[in-house]
Amino acid sequence: AIKRGGRGHPRRRPVKLHGDKGYDNPRVRRYLRRRGISARIARIGRDSSARLGRHRWVVERTLGWLLSYKRLALRYDRSAVTITALARLAVTLICARRLPAN
């Protein structure tokens, strides 16, 4: 479920998908259409994926922050509980660093 503030049941699917040329195939587009998700996928040979860069940059930056913690990047521990705990700890540390020093 996608957590959002407000009333009602939480959403089960996103409204829109931003994808690069690697996702440009009919099967992916049919799947998204069936689920009612609008697709912004760069078409191979026609569109530039540069317009998708501003959305993608946020994801790449966040993954970079998380993978700066060696334990998460190398994943010595294979259990889901341990990886989830390490990811939560990393997110907490990242957010604490970004807070003002006051």
Contacts in CASP RR format, 6 or more apart in sequence:
PFRMAT RR
TARGET T0000
AUTHOR 0000-0000-0000
METHOD contacts of the structure
MODEL  1
AIKRGGRGHPRRRPVKLHGDKGYDNPRVRRYLRRRGISARIARIGRDSSA
RLGRHRWVVERTLGWLLSYKRLALRYDRSAVTITALARLAVTLICARRLP
AN
1 10 0 8 1.000
1 11 0 8 1.000
1 12 0 8 1.000
2 10 0 8 1.000
2 11 0 8 1.000
2 12 0 8 1.000
2 13 0 8 1.000
2 14 0 8 1.000
3 10 0 8 1.000
4 10 0 8 1.000
4 11 0 8 1.000
13 35 0 8 1.000
13 36 0 8 1.000
13 37 0 8 1.000
14 37 0 8 1.000
15 37 0 8 1.000
15 38 0 8 1.000
16 37 0 8 1.000
16 38 0 8 1.000
16 39 0 8 1.000
16 40 0 8 1.000
17 23 0 8 1.000
17 32 0 8 1.000
17 37 0 8 1.000
17 38 0 8 1.000
17 39 0 8 1.000
17 40 0 8 1.000
17 41 0 8 1.000
18 40 0 8 1.000
18 41 0 8 1.000
18 52 0 8 1.000
18 55 0 8 1.000
18 56 0 8 1.000
19 39 0 8 1.000
19 40 0 8 1.000
19 41 0 8 1.000
19 42 0 8 1.000
19 49 0 8 1.000
19 52 0 8 1.000
19 56 0 8 1.000
20 41 0 8 1.000
20 42 0 8 1.000
20 49 0 8 1.000
20 52 0 8 1.000
20 56 0 8 1.000
21 41 0 8 1.000
21 42 0 8 1.000
21 43 0 8 1.000
21 44 0 8 1.000
21 45 0 8 1.000
21 47 0 8 1.000
21 49 0 8 1.000
22 44 0 8 1.000
23 41 0 8 1.000
24 41 0 8 1.000
24 42 0 8 1.000
24 43 0 8 1.000
24 44 0 8 1.000
28 39 0 8 1.000
28 41 0 8 1.000
29 39 0 8 1.000
29 41 0 8 1.000
32 38 0 8 1.000
32 39 0 8 1.000
33 39 0 8 1.000
40 52 0 8 1.000
42 48 0 8 1.000
42 49 0 8 1.000
42 51 0 8 1.000
42 52 0 8 1.000
65 90 0 8 1.000
65 94 0 8 1.000
66 72 0 8 1.000
66 87 0 8 1.000
66 90 0 8 1.000
66 91 0 8 1.000
66 94 0 8 1.000
67 73 0 8 1.000
69 86 0 8 1.000
69 90 0 8 1.000
69 93 0 8 1.000
71 77 0 8 1.000
71 86 0 8 1.000
72 83 0 8 1.000
72 86 0 8 1.000
72 87 0 8 1.000
72 90 0 8 1.000
75 83 0 8 1.000
77 83 0 8 1.000
77 86 0 8 1.000
END
